[in-house]
Amino acid sequence: AFINHSGDVYAIGSPPDNVGWPVVVPSPENPSEHAYTTILRDQAMSTSGSREKFVSIDGKRYCHIIDAISGMPTASIKSVTVIAPTSLFADVYSTTFFVDGPQSLPTSKNNGTKLELILVSNQTTIEKTLFIE
């Protein structure tokens, strides 16, 4: 089965004759281009970004995700996608890393949960990082 709920997805098993479910992360700059492509099997994926939900004020674009500390919309990252064992992990961490940026990446190996991060910055560079959280 493949469950899609407002862009958060969970892949259970795989379709017939395939190793998993093919999934793409669209480019935040050009949705017809792919920023990242992968195969999901028994994993969840969630993307937080500014491509679909934003407001323009005086010609400046503001993201709908607000940094609780500054009270301002986030601006340095275009999108963050997290692949995780559960939808909860994927959704929580994609928003956290979107707001806090790469400096919020954990450096310790606490509980053995494997997360995969695809970060697209304002320079539209893609960083794929594997880490244990």
Summary of the structure (lengths in Angstrom):
residues: 133
radius of gyration: 15.1
end to end distance: 26.9
largest distance: 52.0
contacts: 370
relative contact order: 0.17
helix: 13%
strand: 46%
